[in-house]
Structures are given as structure tokens and as C-alpha cells.
Amino acid sequence: MDQFYFIYVLRSLKDGKNYAGFTKNLKIRFEQHNNGEVESTKNRRPLVLIYFEGCLNQQDATHREKYLKTYLGKMYIKNRLKQWHGESSNLI
């Protein structure tokens, strides 16, 4: 096991919507999002990390990312974070 691949969900504090992605380095990728270096989120800043999980390989991570972008995946995140009320979640 060399390294994990992380699937993550960010919430835009600007529009309240979520963004799902995957990366090998969660800390650097989160910084890239908040620095405006990622095209899909640069106009949605600031962003907070609200969820992440690890996978052992890239194929599993991409499948999980695609799932989290579906209706059922969005419902999973909503149910998973029932107790979260939007407190600052900049954990990294």
C-alpha cells in the first residue's frame, strides 16, 4: 500500500453547493481550490472541506467520486452529515 487516494466533498460558502473530487494529496488539493487554481471552483470560493474518505487505488476512488456526484451519492452525503450544521470544517 503506497498511498491513499482521497475522495472529498467541498461546500461553497458563496453558493452553498457541494463539489466532489479525488486526489492523492488532500491538503495541497484543498489549498489549490481555495487559492482559485481549480477552474471548476475558482468562482465559488471560499470553500470548506465537509467530507473525505480514503481508497487504496485510483480506480476505486474515481468510481466513488462518480457515485458521490449522482443523486444517490448526494443523498448519502446529506444523510452522513445530518449532525453537521455548517460550522467551520477547515480541518486541514
SULKA-V45411 format. One record per residue. N is the residue number from 1. RES is the residue in one letter. SS is DSSP state (h for helix, s for strand, l for the rest). PSI is psi in degrees with one decimal (999 if undefined). Layout:
BEGIN
n & res & ss & psi
N & RES & SS & PSI
N & RES & SS & PSI
END
This chain:
BEGIN
n & res & ss & psi
1 & M & l & 104.0
2 & D & l & -54.8
3 & Q & l & 150.1
4 & F & l & 155.2
5 & Y & s & 131.0
6 & F & s & 133.3
7 & I & s & 134.8
8 & Y & s & 157.9
9 & V & s & 126.7
10 & L & s & 147.9
11 & R & s & 132.0
12 & S & s & 126.2
13 & L & l & -11.1
14 & K & l & -48.9
15 & D & l & -3.7
16 & G & l & 4.8
17 & K & l & 159.1
18 & N & s & 156.9
19 & Y & s & 130.5
20 & A & s & 142.5
21 & G & s & -178.1
22 & F & s & 155.5
23 & T & s & 164.0
24 & K & l & -27.4
25 & N & l & 98.5
26 & L & h & -41.5
27 & K & h & -49.0
28 & I & h & -42.5
29 & R & h & -41.0
30 & F & h & -43.2
31 & E & h & -40.5
32 & Q & h & -42.8
33 & H & h & -49.4
34 & N & h & -15.9
35 & N & l & 1.2
36 & G & l & 18.9
37 & E & l & -3.6
38 & V & l & 118.1
39 & E & l & -43.1
40 & S & l & -15.6
41 & T & l & -0.5
42 & K & l & -27.1
43 & N & l & 9.5
44 & R & l & 10.7
45 & R & l & 153.3
46 & P & l & 158.6
47 & L & s & 148.2
48 & V & s & 145.1
49 & L & s & 120.9
50 & I & s & -14.7
51 & Y & s & 144.2
52 & F & s & 156.7
53 & E & s & 160.5
54 & G & s & 148.5
55 & C & s & 155.2
56 & L & l & -16.4
57 & N & l & 164.4
58 & Q & h & -37.3
59 & Q & h & -44.9
60 & D & h & -39.3
61 & A & h & -43.0
62 & T & h & -36.6
63 & H & h & -42.4
64 & R & h & -41.4
65 & E & h & -46.8
66 & K & h & -40.5
67 & Y & h & -44.8
68 & L & h & -16.3
69 & K & l & -5.9
70 & T & l & 170.5
71 & Y & h & -47.1
72 & L & h & -37.3
73 & G & h & -40.1
74 & K & h & -37.5
75 & M & h & -36.1
76 & Y & h & -48.6
77 & I & h & -44.1
78 & K & h & -46.2
79 & N & h & -37.2
80 & R & h & -32.1
81 & L & l & 30.3
82 & K & l & -38.2
83 & Q & l & -9.9
84 & W & l & 128.3
85 & H & l & 19.6
86 & G & l & 13.6
87 & E & l & 158.8
88 & S & l & 125.6
89 & S & l & 30.7
90 & N & l & 78.6
91 & L & l & -16.6
92 & I & l & 999
END
